[in-house]
């Protein structure tokens, strides 16, 4: 129990408690502000991914001719145009020091898109896949896919188009597990599965 004397002792030292609380609060503010500056690039990467995904998904499937496949063209009688559902991975952007989406001029990344025809399972869907460069300096953003030709191998084309710091990453890495799971979920919903 509290005695009058112990309560008086605490009361007299309330300034010590106030100082301790203010010190802890100031420390929390400093930590929050320093974490906020590190969180911005992650947030920027998330915004770049969202912009990249939405841009790729708005492209008409009839405009894609990739890996020898003709994508389904415009809507036929009684059927709507199939949706393009994409998963993306951002390898990097230029300028690298950009902190706002409006400052990003070029994005280097990977895309795996499926054309979601009704009731067509993922395994049988026409897919658009591979490294891409997105030109964010124009509206809508320009998209260039890295593709081999009869004269140039894929790896050589990749080295021609991508900065060296992203080439190995583009050769080895595709979508993350969570991004792939999200892509499959959204594809199945769009295909009515």
Secondary structure, DSSP 8 states (H G I E B T S, - for coil): ---HHHHHHHHHTHHHHHHHHHHHHHHHHHHHHHHHHHHHHHHHHHHHHHHHHHHHHHS-GGG-EETTEE---S--TT----EEEEEEEEEEEESTT--SGGG--EEEEEEEEEEE-TT--GGGS-EEEEEEEEETTSSS-EEEE----SSS-HHHHHHHHS-HHHHHHHHH----HHHHHHHHHHHHHHTT-
